[in-house]
Each structure stands twice: as structure tokens, then as C-alpha cells.
Amino acid sequence: MLHSCNDANEITFPSFGGDTDALVVMEGGKDLPFQIARVYTITGIPQGTTRGSHGHKAINQIIVCLSGGVEMEVDDGSSKRRVTLDDPRIGLHVPPTLWTDTTYITADTVLMVLCDAPYDEAEYIRDYDDFKAFRNG
């Protein structure tokens, strides 16, 4: 199934606390649309840098900005959508068959990515022309 960039949904996670503190909860099958098979973090990326620039054939991801901020560009090959992530209570669910670019707004950004499958390099589409060909069948 091919997804459109509008299928990338923001998810607001349950949180508990006050104005300056929060406990954020993410439970697979309840708060997440899938069970988690892999989690990784990204840190130390300079402000203004764009990274990611790839798509996935079948993997679902939820991207959460734990600190700092990023602008995500989600692309379905014919249209694009931008989403700013700067609150750990909000994640962006990126379903498969979409291309993403991530621009780091601040130097202190910490991203956490939740995936529904283990790492598999063959799952990635790293060239935009290959992505467009994949989308066109």
C-alpha cells in the first residue's frame, strides 16, 4: 500500500506533570499504532543540518523530539508536508513508502525513533530517483 504525505500523523502521548516537568507514556498497542521492535536515538547534529533523506519500503516509524527541535519534511513523490517537532509529548508517525528529510532547528536536538521492525539495510530507499521509481511501481 502506498501512503500519501497526509498519512504521516502527529500522535499526542499521554503525559503527567506540571508546566515545567512531564512524564510521557508510550505503550505499544495502546498509545502507539504498532509494537516496538527497535528504538534508536540521534544526537549531536549541528543546527541547520538536514539528514535522513530516505524512505522505507515497509517499516513504520514514530519520530519523537526529546529535546530541541526539528522540521520534518514528508514526501510521497508528488506532494510534500512539513511538520515541526519540538515537544516530547508529540510524535510523528511516518508509515512506509514515504520519503523524509529532517532539518535540525537547534544544536541540542535529541531525536528518538521507534520502529516496528529490526534494522534491515535492504528496507531502506536512499536515492530519491529510486524512491520515485519504487512509488511508480
N, C-alpha and C positions, 0 to 999 in steps of 0.2 A: 504494500500500500504506500503510495506517495503522499507525503504530507505537504500542506501549504505552510508558509511562514506564520499564518494566523493560528496554526495548530500548536505553536510554541506558547504555552500558557504560564502565567505567573501563578504561583501557589503561595498562599499565606499560611504559615505554620502556626500552630498554637504556641502562645508564649505566655509566660507568667513573670511578673515582676513590676517594677515601678518605672519612672521616667528615665532613670539612669542605669538600670540593670534589667536583664531578662534571662529567663531560662527558656530556650526554644526547643520544642519537641518535634521530632520527625520519625514517625513509625511507619515502616513498610506495610502496605495493605490498608492502612488507616489514613495517614496524612500524605502518603506517597502513592503514586499510581502503579508502583511495582515494588517487588522485593529487591533489596540491595545486594549486588554481587561484588561490587568493587567501589572503593572510596579513595580519592586522592585529593591532594591539596596543591595549590600553585602559589608561590610566594616569591618576593624579590624581583618582580618585573618592574623596570623603570616606568615612571609616569609618561604617558603619551605613546607607549609601545602598543602595537597591535599584534596579537598572537592568535593561536587557534587555527584559523584558516583551513578548515577541513570539514568533511561531512562523515556521517556513519551510514552504513547500509541497513543495519538492523538494531543498533543499540539505542536505548532510551537513556537520557541523562537529565539530571536536575543540577543546575549550577546555582550555588549559593555564595554570595559575597559575605564572608565573615567579618571583614574589616576593610575599610577604604571604599573603593568604588570602581565599577567597570561599566562600559557601554557595550552591550551585546548587539551585533547585527545578525539577524536570522534571515536566510536567503533560501527561497525554494526554486531558484533558477529563472523565475520570471518576475517575482516581486520580493521586496525586502522590507524588514521591520526592525526598528531599533527599540531596545529595552535597556533602561539603566537599572543596575543592581547596586544598591548601597545600604541594604538593611538585611541583617541575618535572619529576619523573620519572613523574608520573601525569597523564594527560589524560582528559577525559570526552568520549566520542563521543556526540554528540546527532544522531540520524538525523532526517530530515524528519518533518513532521506532529506535532511536539511543541512545547509552549509552554515557555519558560524564563524564570525570574526569577533575577537574580544579586544577592546581598547581599554587600557588601564588609565583611569582618571587620576588616581593617586598612587604615590610610590609605596605606600604601606599596605597595599591591597593583599588580602588573603582570600583566595577562592577555594571552595570545597566542591568537588564534583562527585555526585552519586550516580552509579551506573547499574543497569540491570544485567550485565554480563561481564565476565572477566576480560582482561586485555587480550586482543587479537589483532595484530597489525593488518591482517587481510580484511578486517572490518572497516578500516579507515579509507576514505577517499581524500587524497591530499592535493590533488591537482584540480583546479576549477573547471577546466575543459573536460576532464574525466568525469567530474561531478555532473556537468550538464549532459554528457553522453549517457551516464547512468540514469538520470532523470528521464531522458527521452527514450529509454528502453533499448 
